Amino acid sequence: MKTFQTLKELAACAGQTVATSDWIPITQEQVNQFAEATGDHQWIHVDVEKAKKGPFGGPIAHGFLTLSLLPLFFESTITVTESAMGVNYGLNKVRFIAPVPVGSRLRAHMKLLSAEPIDNSGYQMAWEITVEREGAAKPVCIAESLSRRY
């Protein structure tokens, strides 16, 4: 966990990789719960037997499940002592570069691209989040995430 006293201190890290998360496992239970929550029941995610005969040799996580882990990656890697809250402001660009087989472990590298002061003593921050799969040659997802912290 990387701890900063103030938002200004975090903002000074613009242009740098600020943190790397711990590895988190991707389970079939998570994939099934995500399918239930979103209504995306495509067989490549939830039908284990059929997915074994599919193009990836087994079930894979939804791309949006991978993307939905961004808040967990932030919460588990960065804290700002004098910040009351943060909110998701959106995304500029997202690419799902490689599949995430169920049973994989993922982690994220968090690079602060920019930090601009906003109203109420806050900052709008643009982050490049690179999500990697353990043992894979290339990332599974790269996203530019925007957040506001107050």
C-alpha positions as CSV (number, residue, x, y, z in Angstrom):
1,M,0.0,0.0,0.0
2,K,1.4,3.4,-1.0
3,T,0.3,6.1,1.4
4,F,0.3,9.8,0.6
5,Q,-0.5,12.5,3.2
6,T,-2.2,14.9,0.7
7,L,-3.7,15.0,-2.8
8,K,-1.0,17.5,-3.7
9,E,1.7,15.0,-2.7
10,L,0.0,12.3,-4.9
11,A,-0.4,14.8,-7.8
12,A,3.4,15.4,-7.7
13,C,3.8,11.8,-9.0
14,A,2.3,12.7,-12.4
15,G,4.2,10.8,-15.1
16,Q,5.2,8.0,-12.7
17,T,4.1,4.5,-12.0
18,V,2.7,5.0,-8.5
19,A,1.9,1.5,-7.4
20,T,1.5,-2.2,-8.4
21,S,-1.3,-4.2,-6.9
22,D,-1.1,-7.7,-5.3
23,W,-2.2,-10.6,-7.5
24,I,-5.9,-11.5,-7.4
25,P,-7.3,-14.7,-8.6
26,I,-10.1,-14.9,-11.1
27,T,-12.6,-17.8,-10.2
28,Q,-15.4,-19.4,-12.1
29,E,-17.7,-18.2,-9.2
30,Q,-16.7,-14.6,-9.9
31,V,-17.4,-15.0,-13.6
32,N,-20.8,-16.6,-12.9
33,Q,-21.7,-13.8,-10.4
34,F,-20.7,-11.2,-13.0
35,A,-22.8,-12.9,-15.6
36,E,-25.8,-12.9,-13.2
37,A,-25.2,-9.2,-12.4
38,T,-24.9,-8.1,-16.0
39,G,-27.0,-10.6,-17.9
40,D,-24.0,-11.6,-20.0
41,H,-24.3,-15.4,-20.0
42,Q,-22.2,-16.1,-23.2
43,W,-21.1,-19.7,-23.1
44,I,-17.4,-18.8,-23.4
45,H,-17.7,-17.4,-19.8
46,V,-20.2,-19.7,-18.0
47,D,-20.4,-23.1,-19.8
48,V,-17.3,-24.7,-18.6
49,E,-17.6,-27.9,-20.7
50,K,-18.4,-26.1,-23.9
51,A,-15.7,-23.5,-23.3
52,K,-13.1,-26.3,-23.0
53,K,-13.8,-27.1,-26.6
54,G,-13.8,-23.4,-27.6
55,P,-11.0,-21.2,-28.9
56,F,-9.4,-20.6,-25.5
57,G,-9.4,-24.1,-24.1
58,G,-11.6,-23.2,-21.2
59,P,-13.8,-20.4,-19.8
60,I,-12.6,-16.8,-19.8
61,A,-13.5,-13.8,-17.7
62,H,-15.7,-11.1,-19.2
63,G,-13.6,-8.1,-20.4
64,F,-15.9,-5.9,-18.3
65,L,-15.2,-8.1,-15.3
66,T,-11.5,-7.3,-15.7
67,L,-12.4,-3.6,-16.0
68,S,-14.7,-3.7,-13.0
69,L,-11.6,-4.7,-10.8
70,L,-10.2,-1.2,-11.2
71,P,-11.7,0.1,-8.0
72,L,-10.3,-2.9,-6.1
73,F,-6.8,-2.2,-7.6
74,F,-7.0,1.4,-6.5
75,E,-8.3,0.6,-3.0
76,S,-5.6,-2.0,-2.4
77,T,-2.7,0.1,-3.6
78,I,-3.1,3.8,-2.9
79,T,-4.4,5.8,0.1
80,V,-4.4,9.5,0.7
81,T,-4.7,10.3,4.4
82,E,-6.2,13.8,3.9
83,S,-8.7,12.7,1.2
84,A,-12.3,12.1,2.2
85,M,-13.4,10.3,-1.0
86,G,-12.8,9.5,-4.6
87,V,-15.3,9.0,-7.4
88,N,-15.0,7.4,-10.8
89,Y,-15.2,10.1,-13.5
90,G,-15.1,7.8,-16.5
91,L,-12.7,6.3,-19.0
92,N,-10.9,7.7,-22.0
93,K,-9.7,4.5,-23.6
94,V,-10.0,0.8,-22.9
95,R,-8.5,-2.1,-24.7
96,F,-8.9,-5.8,-23.9
97,I,-5.7,-7.1,-25.3
98,A,-5.7,-10.8,-24.3
99,P,-8.2,-13.2,-22.7
100,V,-8.3,-13.9,-19.0
101,P,-8.7,-17.7,-18.5
102,V,-10.6,-18.6,-15.3
103,G,-8.0,-19.6,-12.7
104,S,-5.6,-16.8,-13.7
105,R,-4.2,-14.3,-11.4
106,L,-4.2,-10.6,-12.3
107,R,-2.5,-7.5,-11.0
108,A,-2.4,-3.9,-12.1
109,H,0.3,-1.3,-12.6
110,M,-1.0,2.2,-11.8
111,K,0.6,5.1,-13.7
112,L,-0.6,8.6,-12.9
113,L,-0.7,10.4,-16.2
114,S,-1.9,13.8,-14.9
115,A,-3.5,15.5,-11.9
116,E,-5.3,18.8,-12.3
117,P,-6.8,20.8,-9.4
118,I,-10.6,21.1,-9.4
119,D,-13.3,22.7,-7.2
120,N,-13.7,21.8,-3.5
121,S,-9.9,21.3,-3.1
122,G,-10.0,18.2,-5.3
123,Y,-8.0,16.8,-8.1
124,Q,-9.0,15.2,-11.4
125,M,-6.6,12.5,-12.1
126,A,-5.9,10.5,-15.3
127,W,-4.5,7.0,-14.7
128,E,-3.0,4.5,-17.1
129,I,-3.9,1.1,-15.7
130,T,-2.1,-1.9,-17.1
131,V,-3.6,-5.2,-16.0
132,E,-1.3,-8.2,-16.5
133,R,-2.0,-11.9,-16.1
134,E,0.6,-13.9,-14.2
135,G,2.9,-15.6,-16.6
136,A,1.6,-13.9,-19.8
137,A,3.8,-12.1,-22.2
138,K,1.4,-9.2,-22.8
139,P,-1.2,-7.3,-20.7
140,V,-4.8,-8.4,-20.7
141,C,-6.2,-4.8,-20.4
142,I,-5.0,-1.3,-20.7
143,A,-7.3,1.5,-19.6
144,E,-7.1,5.2,-19.1
145,S,-9.2,5.8,-16.1
146,L,-10.4,9.2,-14.8
147,S,-11.1,9.8,-11.2
148,R,-11.8,12.7,-8.9
149,R,-10.5,12.9,-5.4
150,Y,-11.6,15.3,-2.7
